[in-house]
Amino acid sequence: MTKTRELAHMLPSYADAALIYSQANRKYFTGFVSSLGYLLVTKHDTYLFVDFRYAEAARTTAKNCKVIQFKRFTDSLKEIIEKENLRVIMLESSAFTFEMYNSLEDTFKLGKVSTIKTDELDKIISKMRGIKTEQEIELMQKATNLTEEALTETLKQIKVGACERDLALFMEMYMRKHGAVGVAFDLIIISGKKTSMPHGVPDDKKIEYGDLITLDIGADIEGYKSDMTRTVALGEVSDYQAKVYDIVKTAQQAALDEIKNGVSCGDVDKAARDIIYKAGFEGCFGHATGHGVGLDIHEKPSLSPNNCFKLESGMVVTSEPGIYLDNEFGVRIEDMVLVTENGCKNFNSFPKDLIILGN
């Protein structure tokens, strides 16, 4: 069964169709990427609406759908509403803005269509996307392999005086030259005191002797993302920095050991958080232990405190605890893993012992 037909079968009995706008979900169901487009999944058929810019490519590439080239989307949508006698359409609530809905409202009224604007459709799609296919897993493994290759080459560029922004650019270019359509997100390569900021931005800062360097990185292969973080040092580390690194490494492994089918996201987070807090760093780990990854770099579920959602085999999540000491330094280690029945399979193979460059 195709993904579009699976979605049609999962729609509640009172709904005739689902209208999808987000680029990632259109890619998920049709394999086609465009900046603008709409996907209408009915109980009987699937329609991908694109304008002139994408029509030829869509007809060649898009799968499991009928491609409709529109001049005015509302006119083309009205034709399908009448053709299939649609009366209730579920909307992708996270993607439709008030402005977009208002532009469609007259069309719905003329067609005597009721719309469901809750997050019900979003939850159905999220559940589908949460369980990865073999093809999706293969693409994410390729993205991880390329990320680790790029990391190996980038570490060779790190020396006193190297610029954070230049390192990020080097890594992105390496990924693109070796098969990535782009980076999975804006790469985070930061050093020194800036490592205390979980999402610091690389700039013109020069790497200094004794700096810790955080590299939070990922590649995009055919739309699917990888996500990993390593913290390395240049020259030397203090005993305190080494201690913090070891605590984070232990916490990260504890979370990995907890991940398996049926375990709650909150329990995974607790496994890592308890180690960090008991070591005296409560308040220094303010984000979730992990998150889902796929077509988007941040997908459900969130491996966060008190989240009772249970992991399922086939999900892909990260384990990325950290300790961040304001205006001093920070340490984060992150792997991406596939949830299995009895544990997890790590996409990453890059070492997690502290790498000290320049020695």
C-alpha positions in Angstrom: 0.0 0.0 0.0 1.3 3.5 -0.9 1.8 6.1 1.8 -1.0 8.2 0.3 -3.5 5.2 0.4 -2.4 4.4 3.9 -3.2 8.0 4.9 -6.6 7.7 3.2 -7.4 4.6 5.2 -6.3 6.3 8.5 -8.6 9.3 8.0 -11.7 9.2 10.3 -14.9 8.0 8.8 -16.5 11.5 8.8 -13.6 13.0 6.7 -13.6 12.8 2.9 -10.1 14.2 2.3 -6.9 15.7 3.8 -5.3 18.9 2.5 -1.6 19.1 3.1 0.7 22.1 2.5 4.0 21.6 4.3 7.0 20.9 2.1 8.2 18.0 4.2 4.9 16.2 4.2 4.4 16.7 0.4 7.9 15.2 0.0 7.0 12.3 2.3 3.9 11.3 0.4 5.0 12.0 -3.2 8.8 12.1 -3.2 8.6 15.5 -4.9 10.0 18.8 -3.4 8.8 22.3 -4.4 8.7 25.6 -2.5 4.9 25.8 -3.3 2.3 23.1 -3.7 -0.7 21.5 -2.1 -1.5 17.8 -1.7 -5.1 16.6 -1.5 -5.6 13.0 -0.4 -9.2 11.8 -0.8 -10.7 8.4 -0.1 -10.4 7.6 -3.8 -7.4 9.5 -5.2 -4.5 11.8 -4.6 -3.8 15.2 -6.3 -0.6 17.2 -6.2 -1.3 20.9 -7.2 1.7 22.8 -8.5 2.2 25.9 -10.6 4.0 26.3 -13.9 7.4 26.4 -12.4 7.2 22.8 -11.1 4.7 21.1 -13.4 7.1 19.4 -15.7 9.3 18.1 -12.9 6.4 17.0 -10.9 4.9 15.0 -13.7 8.3 13.2 -14.1 9.2 12.8 -10.4 6.1 12.8 -8.2 4.8 9.4 -7.2 1.4 8.0 -6.3 -0.5 11.1 -7.3 -2.1 13.0 -10.1 -0.3 16.2 -10.9 -2.5 19.2 -11.5 -1.0 22.4 -12.8 -2.9 25.4 -11.5 -3.1 29.1 -12.4 -5.3 29.8 -9.4 -5.2 27.0 -6.8 -8.7 27.8 -5.5 -10.1 27.2 -9.0 -8.4 23.8 -9.4 -9.3 22.8 -5.8 -13.0 23.7 -6.5 -13.0 21.4 -9.5 -11.8 18.4 -7.5 -14.2 19.2 -4.6 -17.1 19.1 -7.1 -15.7 16.0 -9.0 -15.4 13.9 -5.8 -18.3 15.5 -4.0 -16.1 16.4 -1.0 -18.0 17.6 2.1 -15.4 17.4 5.0 -11.7 18.2 4.5 -9.1 17.9 7.2 -6.4 20.6 7.2 -2.8 20.3 8.2 -3.2 22.7 11.0 0.5 23.3 11.7 1.1 24.5 8.1 -2.0 26.6 7.3 -1.8 30.2 8.5 -4.8 32.3 9.1 -4.0 34.2 5.9 -3.9 31.0 3.9 -7.1 29.7 5.3 -8.9 33.0 4.7 -7.8 32.8 1.0 -9.4 29.4 0.7 -12.5 30.1 2.8 -14.7 31.3 -0.1 -13.9 28.2 -2.1 -14.9 26.0 0.8 -18.1 27.9 1.3 -19.0 27.7 -2.4 -18.4 24.0 -2.4 -20.3 23.6 0.9 -17.3 22.1 2.5 -16.7 21.8 6.2 -13.1 22.0 7.4 -11.4 20.4 10.4 -8.8 22.7 11.7 -7.6 20.8 14.7 -4.3 19.0 15.0 -5.9 15.6 14.3 -4.5 15.3 10.8 -1.0 16.4 12.0 -1.1 13.6 14.6 -2.0 11.0 12.0 0.8 12.1 9.7 3.3 12.4 12.6 2.5 8.8 13.6 3.1 7.6 10.0 6.4 9.5 9.6 7.6 8.4 13.0 8.1 4.8 11.9 10.9 4.8 9.2 10.9 2.5 6.2 14.1 0.6 5.2 14.6 3.2 2.4 14.4 6.1 4.9 16.8 4.4 7.3 19.3 3.7 4.4 19.2 7.4 3.4 19.7 8.5 7.0 22.7 6.1 7.4 24.2 7.6 4.2 23.7 11.1 5.7 25.4 10.0 8.9 28.3 8.4 7.1 28.9 11.5 5.1 28.7 13.7 8.2 31.3 11.6 9.9 33.6 11.8 6.8 33.1 15.6 6.8 33.9 15.8 10.5 37.1 13.8 10.0 38.3 16.2 7.3 37.2 19.3 9.3 39.1 18.3 12.3 42.2 18.4 10.2 41.5 22.1 9.6 41.3 23.0 13.3 44.4 24.9 14.5 45.2 28.0 16.4 43.8 31.0 14.5 41.2 29.0 12.4 37.9 30.8 12.1 34.7 29.2 13.2 32.8 30.5 10.2 35.5 29.2 7.8 35.3 25.7 9.5 31.5 25.6 9.1 31.9 26.6 5.4 34.5 24.0 4.8 32.3 21.3 6.2 29.3 22.4 4.2 31.2 22.5 1.0 32.7 19.0 1.7 29.2 17.6 2.3 27.8 19.2 -0.9 30.8 18.0 -3.0 30.3 14.4 -1.8 26.6 13.9 -2.4 24.6 16.0 0.1 21.8 18.3 -1.2 22.8 20.5 1.6 23.3 20.6 5.4 20.6 19.3 7.7 20.6 22.6 9.6 22.8 25.6 10.1 26.0 23.9 11.3 27.1 24.8 14.8 30.9 25.0 15.1 31.8 27.1 18.1 34.7 27.4 20.5 35.9 28.5 23.9 33.4 30.3 26.1 30.8 30.2 23.3 30.4 26.4 23.8 28.3 27.2 26.9 25.5 28.3 24.4 23.7 25.1 23.2 22.9 26.7 19.9 25.7 29.2 19.5 26.4 30.6 16.0 29.8 30.4 14.3 31.3 33.7 13.5 34.7 35.3 13.0 36.0 34.1 16.4 39.4 32.5 16.0 40.2 29.1 17.7 42.6 29.5 20.6 44.9 27.1 22.3 43.1 25.3 25.1 39.6 25.8 23.6 36.9 23.3 23.7 35.1 23.1 20.3 31.5 22.0 19.8 30.6 20.6 16.4 26.8 20.0 16.1 26.5 18.9 12.5 24.4 17.0 9.9 23.9 16.3 6.2 20.9 16.1 4.0 20.7 13.2 1.6 17.6 13.3 -0.6 15.7 15.2 2.1 16.6 12.9 5.0 18.7 14.3 7.8 21.5 13.2 10.1 22.3 14.8 13.4 25.4 14.4 15.6 27.5 16.3 18.0 31.1 15.9 19.2 33.1 18.1 21.5 36.8 18.2 21.0 39.7 20.2 22.4 42.7 22.0 20.9 46.0 21.6 22.8 45.0 20.7 26.3 42.1 20.5 28.7 41.9 21.2 32.4 41.0 18.5 34.9 37.7 20.2 35.4 36.9 20.2 31.7 37.8 16.5 31.5 35.6 15.7 34.4 32.6 17.5 32.9 33.3 15.7 29.6 33.3 12.3 31.3 30.0 13.0 33.0 28.3 14.0 29.8 29.7 10.9 28.1 28.4 8.7 30.8 25.0 10.4 30.7 24.8 10.1 27.0 25.5 6.3 27.1 22.9 5.9 29.9 20.3 7.4 27.7 21.3 5.1 24.8 21.1 2.1 27.1 17.5 3.0 28.0 16.2 3.4 24.5 14.1 0.5 23.2 10.6 -0.3 22.1 8.0 0.5 24.8 10.2 2.8 27.0 8.8 6.2 27.6 10.6 9.3 26.4 10.6 10.7 29.9 12.5 7.6 31.2 15.2 8.0 28.6 15.6 11.7 29.5 15.7 10.7 33.2 18.5 8.2 32.7 20.8 11.0 31.4 19.5 13.8 33.6 19.9 12.0 36.8 23.6 11.4 36.2 24.2 15.1 35.4 22.1 16.4 38.3 23.7 13.9 40.8 27.1 15.1 39.7 26.2 18.5 40.9 25.2 20.2 37.6 21.4 20.7 38.1 20.4 23.7 36.2 23.2 23.3 33.6 21.3 21.0 31.3 18.2 22.9 30.1 17.1 21.1 26.9 15.6 17.7 26.2 17.8 14.7 26.0 16.8 14.0 22.4 14.3 14.3 19.6 13.0 12.5 16.5 14.8 13.0 13.1 13.7 12.4 9.6 12.7 14.7 6.8 12.8 17.4 9.5 15.7 17.8 11.8 13.4 18.1 14.8 10.4 15.7 14.7 8.4 14.0 17.4 8.9 12.5 19.8 10.7 14.7 22.2 12.9 12.8 24.8 12.0 15.3 27.5 11.2 15.2 31.2 7.8 13.7 32.1 6.9 12.8 28.5 4.9 9.6 28.8 5.0 8.9 25.0 6.4 5.4 24.4 9.1 4.7 21.8 8.3 2.3 19.1 10.6 0.1 16.9 11.4 1.9 13.7 11.6 5.4 15.2 14.8 7.4 14.8 15.8 9.6 17.8 18.9 11.4 19.1 20.6 11.1 22.5 22.3 14.5 23.2 22.7 15.5 26.8 25.0 18.3 27.7 26.4 20.5 30.5 26.6 24.2 29.9 28.5 26.5 32.3 27.7 30.2 31.6 30.7 32.1 30.3 33.0 29.2 30.9 32.5 26.2 28.5 30.0 23.6 27.5 30.1 19.9 26.5 27.5 18.0 24.4 27.8 14.6 22.8 25.1 13.4 20.4 24.3 10.2 18.4 21.3 9.3 16.2 19.8 5.9 16.7 17.2 3.6 15.4 14.8 2.2 18.1 14.6 -1.6 18.0 12.6 -4.2 20.0 15.4 -4.8 22.5 17.5 -1.7 22.3 18.8 0.7 19.6 21.0 0.6 16.6 23.5 3.5 16.4 23.9 5.3 13.1 27.1 6.8 14.4 30.5 5.1 14.7 32.7 8.2 15.4 34.6 7.9 18.6 33.3 9.5 21.8 36.5 9.5 23.8 37.7 13.2 24.1 39.8 14.0 21.1 42.6 16.5 21.9 43.9 18.0 18.7 47.4 19.4 18.2 49.2 17.0 20.4 
